[in-house]
Amino acid sequence: MLSATCHRLAPALRRLRALSAVAGRFLQVPGARLCSDQSERAEQPHTFHPALLQFLVCPLSKKPLRYEASTNELVNEELGIAYPIIDGIPNMIPQAARTTRQNEKQEEAEQP
């Protein structure tokens, strides 16, 4: 019974491997390279690729974001908030965003 199950699953696993290899080629970020060795993957730094900005918008305002390389954040100028990028992955959860200095200066100027 176990061998029959293995024989039925084997073609599906082969198709899955082929699909993941094709998807990996199409989803690969320009300039990056595929790694076959797990240890080689761990050594590569995780950086944000600015080309992803064409797909990302602020979850609150639905407006485009600006990438700030010096702080490694995605900034929404309109709302005055910045979303952190951790290991190359933007954390787009509004509670994780911080207010930017511009927003803080505006609030200080408005107070008597």
N, C-alpha and C positions, 0 to 999 in steps of 0.2 A: 504494500500500500504506500509506503514512504517513497519507494523508487518511482511509482506511478505519479505521485505528486511532484517529485523532482523533475520528471520528464515533462510534465505539463507546465511547470514554472520556468524551465530553462529557456524556451523561446521568448517568453515575456521579459526575462532578465536581459537576454541578448538585445532585444529591441530597446529596452530602457537604457542600456549602456550606449547603444548607437545614438539614441536621441540626445542623451546628455552630452555626448561628444560633439554633436552638431550644434546643440544649443550653446555649448561652451565657446565654439568658434564664433558664433554670431553675437554673443553677449560680451565677448572679450573687449575690454577697453583698449582703444588705440594706444600703442606703445607698450602695452603690458604683454607678458608672454605666459603661456600655459606651463604649469609645473607638474611633472609626473611624480616627483618625490615629495612626500609630506614634510620632511625636514626643511626642504628648500622653500616651501610655502611659508613656514613659520618664520624664516629669516627675513622675508620681504616685508618692508614697511607698508602699512595700510594707509594710503593717502586718498584724499577725495579728488575725483577727476572733474574739473569744471564743466566738461561737456554735459554732465548730468543736470546742470542748471536749466537746460531747456525743458526738462520733464518735471522739475520740482517747483512747487509754489508753497506759499505760507498756508498752513492748514486753517488759520484764523481768517485772514483777509483774502485768500486765494490770489494774491499778487506775486509777481516774480521776486526771487531772492537774489542777493548779491553775495558772492563768496569772498570772505575776508581771510586771506592766507596767513596774515600775521597772528590772528587769534584762532584760526582754524574753525570758523563759524560761518553759518549762513545768516545773513542779516536782512531783516525787513525794515527798511528805512521809515516807511509810513507809520508802523506801530512802535518803532523804537525797540525792537527785540532781536535777539541773536540766538540761533539754535546751534548747539555744539555738534561737532563732528567727532565721533569716537571710533577709532580704528578704521577710518575711512567711511564710516556709515553715519549719515546725518540723523540726529535724534530729533525728530519733528514733533515730539510731544510738547504741547504748549507749556505744560508745567515745568519742563526741563529748560525752557528758554530763559535767558536773563535779559534784563533791561540794559540798553546801551547807554553810554555816557551822555550822548546827545539828549536822550530822553530825560535823564536825571538833571542835566543842566537846565532844560526847559522848565521842569517842575520847580527848580530852585528859583528861577527868574520870576515865575508866576506868584510865588509866595511873598507876602509883604515883609 
